[in-house]
């Protein structure tokens, strides 16, 4: 049995904002590209352009339509408008658990958790592809690479975050660097002043399957009920069936000003 370190100096991980993720899969593609071209053996694909393509991915995005508990009793913005369901995109990868069961079941010591930063990795030279770690992981975060014959998982781009040959701005996981919506955040959860710790304090976080007692490092920031968000963005006074026009802010305010100027210039020329 492989032992976990009694403690780690850091707890590096991801804070993923489920309220912001748009399900574009940019993180999936960036992860696949980086980890195929760099650390370890490439992430293989089988029959990639055939009728039944399969392959190895360290990060996947699942999409769910569901009814939040607070919307079980349908609420209304105005007469006849209901919003009982919403869609959430859920990125899934290794959570780098503090009590990682995938490590303790490994018979060869191939799976291990680093004491310096808490990252869970696989020594591919020692991995025999037995699959015990995949069975032990309650989150389905490990995959067997059919071509390499070894288990694969998220590395938090360990070959990238410490690479001093890269500009400092690029020393973060590829999925974080590429997310166009800014839904993914990387940092040290052991540092109360880090960006990810502050996000969790401000927003709260969802602990996946707490009954498993794995203590995941990665945190999911909860989505807001969309009806609540819509009501905040566009309040409808009681008895008023017409939507109220909100004052443009930020980019929309600039756009309104630019269009007004163009309209005024056109009017002056025609006069």
C-alpha positions in Angstrom: 0.0 0.0 0.0 1.3 3.5 -0.9 1.3 6.0 1.9 0.1 9.6 1.8 2.3 12.3 3.3 1.2 13.3 6.8 0.9 16.9 5.6 1.8 19.1 2.5 3.5 22.4 2.4 0.9 23.7 -0.1 -2.5 22.6 -1.4 -2.4 23.6 -5.1 -5.7 23.2 -6.9 -8.4 24.7 -9.0 -11.5 26.8 -8.0 -14.0 26.3 -10.8 -16.9 28.7 -11.1 -20.0 26.8 -12.2 -21.9 30.1 -12.5 -19.4 31.3 -15.1 -18.5 28.1 -17.1 -20.2 28.2 -20.5 -19.4 24.7 -21.5 -17.2 25.7 -24.5 -14.7 22.8 -23.9 -11.7 25.1 -24.5 -10.2 23.7 -21.3 -10.6 20.1 -22.6 -8.8 20.9 -25.8 -6.0 22.9 -24.2 -5.5 20.1 -21.7 -5.4 17.4 -24.4 -2.9 19.4 -26.5 -0.5 20.3 -23.6 -0.5 16.9 -22.1 -0.1 15.1 -25.4 2.9 17.3 -26.4 4.7 17.5 -23.1 4.6 15.6 -19.8 4.6 11.8 -19.9 3.4 9.6 -22.7 1.0 11.2 -25.2 -2.8 10.9 -24.6 -3.8 8.5 -27.3 -6.9 8.3 -29.4 -8.4 5.2 -31.1 -10.3 5.4 -34.3 -10.3 9.2 -33.9 -11.9 9.8 -37.3 -14.0 6.6 -37.5 -17.5 5.7 -36.5 -16.7 4.9 -32.8 -13.9 7.2 -31.6 -12.5 6.8 -28.1 -9.6 8.4 -26.4 -8.0 9.6 -23.2 -8.8 12.9 -21.6 -7.7 14.4 -18.3 -10.5 16.9 -18.2 -14.0 16.5 -19.4 -17.1 18.8 -19.3 -20.5 17.4 -18.5 -23.7 19.4 -19.0 -26.8 19.0 -16.8 -30.3 20.4 -16.8 -31.8 20.3 -13.3 -34.2 22.0 -11.0 -32.5 23.8 -8.1 -34.0 23.1 -4.6 -35.0 26.7 -4.2 -37.0 26.6 -7.5 -39.0 23.5 -6.6 -42.0 25.9 -6.1 -42.0 27.7 -9.5 -41.4 31.4 -9.1 -42.4 34.1 -11.6 -40.8 37.3 -13.0 -44.1 38.4 -14.4 -47.4 36.8 -15.1 -47.0 33.6 -17.1 -43.2 33.6 -17.0 -41.7 30.6 -15.0 -38.2 29.4 -14.6 -38.0 26.1 -12.8 -35.0 24.5 -14.6 -31.5 25.6 -15.4 -28.4 24.3 -17.2 -25.0 23.9 -15.5 -21.7 22.9 -17.2 -19.6 20.8 -14.9 -15.9 20.4 -15.7 -14.5 17.2 -14.2 -10.8 16.3 -13.5 -8.7 15.0 -10.7 -9.5 16.8 -7.4 -6.1 16.2 -5.9 -7.7 14.9 -2.7 -6.0 15.3 0.7 -7.0 11.7 1.6 -6.6 10.4 -1.9 -7.9 6.7 -2.1 -6.3 6.3 -5.5 -2.9 6.6 -3.8 -3.4 4.3 -0.9 -4.7 1.4 -3.1 -1.8 1.5 -5.6 0.2 -1.7 -5.3 3.4 -0.4 -7.0 3.6 3.1 -5.6 3.0 4.6 -9.0 0.3 6.8 -7.7 1.6 9.3 -5.1 0.9 12.7 -3.5 3.7 15.2 -3.4 4.5 16.6 0.1 5.7 19.9 -1.4 2.5 21.0 -3.1 -0.2 18.3 -2.6 -0.4 17.4 -6.3 -1.4 13.8 -7.0 0.7 12.3 -9.8 1.4 8.9 -11.5 4.8 7.6 -12.1 4.1 6.0 -15.5 7.3 3.8 -15.4 6.0 2.1 -12.2 2.3 1.9 -13.3 1.1 -1.6 -14.3 -2.3 -0.5 -15.5 -4.2 -2.6 -13.0 -6.9 0.0 -12.7 -7.2 -0.2 -8.9 -6.8 3.6 -8.6 -9.7 4.1 -11.1 -11.9 1.8 -9.1 -11.0 3.7 -5.8 -11.6 7.2 -7.2 -15.2 8.1 -6.5 -15.2 10.9 -9.0 -14.2 8.9 -12.1 -11.2 11.1 -12.6 -8.7 8.5 -13.9 -8.5 6.9 -17.3 -6.5 4.0 -18.7 -4.6 5.0 -21.8 -5.3 2.1 -24.1 -2.1 2.6 -26.1 0.3 3.3 -23.3 -1.3 0.8 -20.9 -0.9 3.2 -17.9 -3.3 5.2 -15.9 -3.7 8.9 -16.7 -4.9 11.8 -14.7 -4.7 15.6 -14.3 -1.3 16.8 -13.3 -2.2 20.4 -12.7 0.3 20.9 -15.6 3.2 20.3 -13.1 5.6 20.7 -16.0 4.2 24.1 -16.8 3.6 25.8 -13.4 7.2 25.4 -12.3 8.8 26.1 -15.7 10.9 29.2 -15.4 11.5 29.2 -19.2 7.9 30.3 -19.6 6.6 33.9 -18.9 5.2 34.1 -15.5 1.7 34.7 -16.8 1.8 31.3 -18.5 2.9 29.4 -15.3 -0.6 28.1 -14.6 -2.5 25.0 -15.9 -3.3 25.1 -19.5 -7.0 24.8 -18.8 -6.9 27.9 -16.6 -4.8 29.9 -19.1 -7.2 29.2 -22.0 -10.6 29.6 -20.3 -12.3 32.4 -22.2 -15.0 32.9 -19.5 -12.5 33.1 -16.6 -14.3 30.3 -14.9 -11.1 28.4 -13.8 -8.8 29.7 -11.1 -5.5 28.2 -9.9 -3.8 28.8 -6.5 -2.8 27.5 -3.1 -5.8 26.6 -0.9 -3.4 26.3 2.1 -2.8 30.1 1.8 -5.8 32.0 3.3 -4.8 35.0 1.2 -4.5 33.3 -2.1 -7.0 34.1 -4.9 -8.7 30.7 -4.7 -9.1 30.9 -0.9 -10.7 34.3 -1.2 -13.1 33.1 -3.8 -14.2 30.2 -1.6 -14.8 32.5 1.3 -16.8 35.0 -0.8 -18.9 32.5 -2.7 -18.8 29.3 -0.7 -18.0 26.0 -2.4 -19.6 22.6 -3.2 -17.9 19.6 -1.7 -18.4 16.6 -3.9 -19.5 13.4 -2.2 -18.4 14.4 1.3 -19.5 11.1 2.7 -16.4 9.5 0.9 -14.1 11.6 3.2 -11.5 12.2 0.5 -11.3 15.9 1.3 -10.9 17.2 -2.3 -8.6 20.2 -2.8 -10.3 21.5 -5.9 -13.4 23.6 -5.1 -16.5 24.2 -7.1 -18.1 27.6 -6.7 -21.9 27.1 -6.8 -24.1 28.4 -9.6 -26.7 31.0 -8.8 -30.4 30.1 -9.6 -30.9 31.7 -13.0 -34.3 33.1 -12.0 -32.6 35.0 -9.1 -29.9 36.3 -11.4 -32.4 37.3 -14.1 -34.5 39.1 -11.5 -31.5 41.1 -10.3 -30.5 42.0 -13.8 -34.1 43.0 -14.9 -36.5 43.7 -12.1 -40.2 43.8 -13.0 -42.3 46.0 -10.8 -45.5 44.5 -9.5 -48.4 45.0 -11.9 -46.1 46.1 -14.7 -46.1 43.6 -17.6 -43.6 45.5 -19.7 -39.9 44.8 -19.0 -38.1 47.8 -17.7 -35.1 49.1 -19.6 -31.9 48.9 -17.5 -29.4 51.7 -17.8 -26.5 50.4 -19.9 -23.3 49.7 -18.1 -19.6 49.1 -19.1 -19.2 48.0 -22.7 -22.9 48.4 -23.4 -22.8 52.1 -22.2 -19.8 52.7 -24.5 -21.5 51.0 -27.4 -24.6 53.1 -26.9 -22.5 56.3 -26.9 -20.6 55.2 -30.0 -23.8 54.5 -31.9 -25.4 57.8 -30.8 -22.3 59.6 -32.1 -22.5 57.8 -35.4 -26.2 58.7 -35.7 -25.5 62.3 -34.9 -22.7 62.5 -37.4 -25.0 61.0 -40.1 -27.8 63.5 -39.2 -25.4 66.4 -39.5 -24.1 65.3 -42.9 -27.6 64.8 -44.3 -28.6 68.3 -43.0 
